[in-house]
């Protein structure tokens, strides 16, 4: 982030990341057997193509570059109904031997209230004291040494860098959604609404997503056993049958971060993400907000909200979901 815009979103590693090496490792992951790739694709949900309005009428955070609204035209596509879970990521890691960026670097960022003794981990990125650099933290030890994902198999995999998400996609024969695909899916068929279900954050006074509750970042109103994330099927799905498109964890998109295409009378079909091979270490887009978003500080939990981070960045609230083109046969069956 730019250091001036409120950011619960985490920070990069602050070092010269070997982007080409991480990208090459992600691309070199062996593919899953054909039957497994077919099963992973079959689990995806269809999202209809067409024209929709992307972005916000006006940005709250100018640096997010999420306004004004513009018309985007997409072909039909498929997207996973949930973020990739710890169980699914574990199956991928066991099959390929892939080691995440956090595992290779030996550390990741953990939110301080999730640590049994925050004072034991005093190092924080500049201006973000609630994030602590924890040696040994990674997707299978979310809070560092001594922690596990036992009991959280159905929670989203976290401490996932963009390169790690790309590696999973290589194995699965799938892709990360483009930013436009992600927002189209998140809206669930609704137009000009703030959330996947409408405009009220808590319809009927009932929470509809997992965001920070309490006094950010010092105190949470959650139960004593708070783990930050919740199961990927917590709360209700949107109109396309997709869970937790806002809140819970930030989700990586394929695109390089930058200004969205300017409004046009004739929207471009399937706006392309920046080719990863051209800029392997360029900041990437994250969408959807997380369990740390709070209206007192960083309310990036709307369907139009976006942020950026370095592709080697890994934090305890970063995950992803997957997508694929929709074949004509699939589109006919869905329509």
Helices and strands as residue ranges (DSSP letters): H 19-27, H 34-42, E 44-47, E 50-54, G 62-64, E 70-74, E 77-80, H 86-96, H 101-105, E 107-111, G 112-114, G 118-120, E 131-135, H 162-172, E 175-176, H 179-187, G 203-205, E 214-215, E 219-220, E 250-256, E 284-287, E 306-309, E 318-319, E 322-325, H 328-334
